Amino acid sequence: MPPRTHKPILDDAPLNSRFAPLRRTPRFAQEMGEAKGNLAGYLAKHFSLSRVQLRSIQNLPASDLAALNTALDRAVAEGLTLIVNGCNGGSGGGGCTQLRTRFAEGRIIVDVT
């Protein structure tokens, strides 16, 4: 039987904690490339997701994902800090249905609603 791994629950704090030490390293570019290619797969690989969270991520509008991918490219190219806000809303109720990206003083902020 394979060993069990304990992944952190998908929430703002663990997600942002994962990104912080990677910034300005080659690993950051690798992880952002992985996230861009399959956001749901990337998040499920590194975090424990509820069914509602997974379904919400899989159903995000293509325009939101395209904007996120552009923001991730910019974060890698410019060495910007990536901050996610509101990620925890998907664990109950109706889940998260929108991503909005914004730029502020060396940071890319992804608001999840």
Contacts in CASP RR format, 6 or more apart in sequence:
PFRMAT RR
TARGET T0000
AUTHOR 0000-0000-0000
METHOD contacts of the structure
MODEL  1
MPPRTHKPILDDAPLNSRFAPLRRTPRFAQEMGEAKGNLAGYLAKHFSLS
RVQLRSIQNLPASDLAALNTALDRAVAEGLTLIVNGCNGGSGGGGCTQLR
TRFAEGRIIVDVT
7 46 0 8 1.000
7 47 0 8 1.000
7 48 0 8 1.000
8 14 0 8 1.000
8 47 0 8 1.000
8 48 0 8 1.000
9 47 0 8 1.000
9 48 0 8 1.000
9 91 0 8 1.000
10 43 0 8 1.000
10 47 0 8 1.000
10 48 0 8 1.000
10 49 0 8 1.000
10 50 0 8 1.000
10 53 0 8 1.000
10 87 0 8 1.000
10 88 0 8 1.000
10 91 0 8 1.000
11 87 0 8 1.000
11 88 0 8 1.000
11 91 0 8 1.000
12 84 0 8 1.000
12 85 0 8 1.000
12 86 0 8 1.000
12 87 0 8 1.000
12 88 0 8 1.000
14 47 0 8 1.000
15 47 0 8 1.000
15 84 0 8 1.000
15 87 0 8 1.000
16 82 0 8 1.000
16 83 0 8 1.000
16 84 0 8 1.000
18 46 0 8 1.000
19 28 0 8 1.000
19 31 0 8 1.000
19 81 0 8 1.000
19 82 0 8 1.000
19 84 0 8 1.000
20 81 0 8 1.000
22 28 0 8 1.000
22 31 0 8 1.000
23 75 0 8 1.000
23 79 0 8 1.000
23 80 0 8 1.000
23 81 0 8 1.000
23 82 0 8 1.000
24 79 0 8 1.000
28 75 0 8 1.000
28 76 0 8 1.000
28 79 0 8 1.000
29 76 0 8 1.000
31 42 0 8 1.000
32 72 0 8 1.000
32 73 0 8 1.000
32 75 0 8 1.000
32 76 0 8 1.000
33 72 0 8 1.000
34 42 0 8 1.000
35 42 0 8 1.000
35 43 0 8 1.000
35 72 0 8 1.000
36 68 0 8 1.000
36 69 0 8 1.000
36 72 0 8 1.000
36 73 0 8 1.000
39 57 0 8 1.000
39 60 0 8 1.000
39 65 0 8 1.000
39 68 0 8 1.000
40 54 0 8 1.000
40 57 0 8 1.000
40 58 0 8 1.000
43 49 0 8 1.000
43 53 0 8 1.000
43 57 0 8 1.000
44 54 0 8 1.000
49 57 0 8 1.000
50 90 0 8 1.000
50 91 0 8 1.000
50 92 0 8 1.000
52 90 0 8 1.000
52 91 0 8 1.000
52 92 0 8 1.000
52 93 0 8 1.000
52 94 0 8 1.000
52 95 0 8 1.000
53 90 0 8 1.000
53 91 0 8 1.000
53 95 0 8 1.000
53 96 0 8 1.000
55 95 0 8 1.000
56 90 0 8 1.000
56 94 0 8 1.000
56 95 0 8 1.000
56 96 0 8 1.000
56 97 0 8 1.000
57 96 0 8 1.000
59 97 0 8 1.000
60 96 0 8 1.000
60 97 0 8 1.000
60 98 0 8 1.000
60 99 0 8 1.000
61 98 0 8 1.000
64 98 0 8 1.000
64 99 0 8 1.000
64 100 0 8 1.000
65 99 0 8 1.000
67 99 0 8 1.000
67 100 0 8 1.000
67 101 0 8 1.000
68 99 0 8 1.000
68 101 0 8 1.000
68 110 0 8 1.000
70 101 0 8 1.000
71 101 0 8 1.000
71 103 0 8 1.000
71 108 0 8 1.000
71 110 0 8 1.000
72 82 0 8 1.000
72 108 0 8 1.000
74 80 0 8 1.000
74 103 0 8 1.000
74 108 0 8 1.000
75 81 0 8 1.000
75 82 0 8 1.000
75 108 0 8 1.000
78 106 0 8 1.000
80 103 0 8 1.000
80 106 0 8 1.000
80 107 0 8 1.000
80 108 0 8 1.000
81 106 0 8 1.000
81 107 0 8 1.000
81 108 0 8 1.000
82 107 0 8 1.000
82 108 0 8 1.000
82 110 0 8 1.000
83 107 0 8 1.000
83 108 0 8 1.000
83 109 0 8 1.000
83 110 0 8 1.000
84 109 0 8 1.000
84 110 0 8 1.000
84 112 0 8 1.000
85 109 0 8 1.000
85 110 0 8 1.000
85 111 0 8 1.000
85 112 0 8 1.000
86 96 0 8 1.000
86 111 0 8 1.000
86 112 0 8 1.000
86 113 0 8 1.000
87 96 0 8 1.000
87 112 0 8 1.000
89 95 0 8 1.000
89 96 0 8 1.000
89 112 0 8 1.000
90 96 0 8 1.000
96 112 0 8 1.000
96 113 0 8 1.000
97 113 0 8 1.000
98 112 0 8 1.000
98 113 0 8 1.000
99 110 0 8 1.000
99 111 0 8 1.000
99 112 0 8 1.000
100 110 0 8 1.000
100 111 0 8 1.000
100 113 0 8 1.000
101 108 0 8 1.000
101 109 0 8 1.000
101 110 0 8 1.000
101 111 0 8 1.000
102 108 0 8 1.000
102 109 0 8 1.000
102 111 0 8 1.000
103 109 0 8 1.000
END
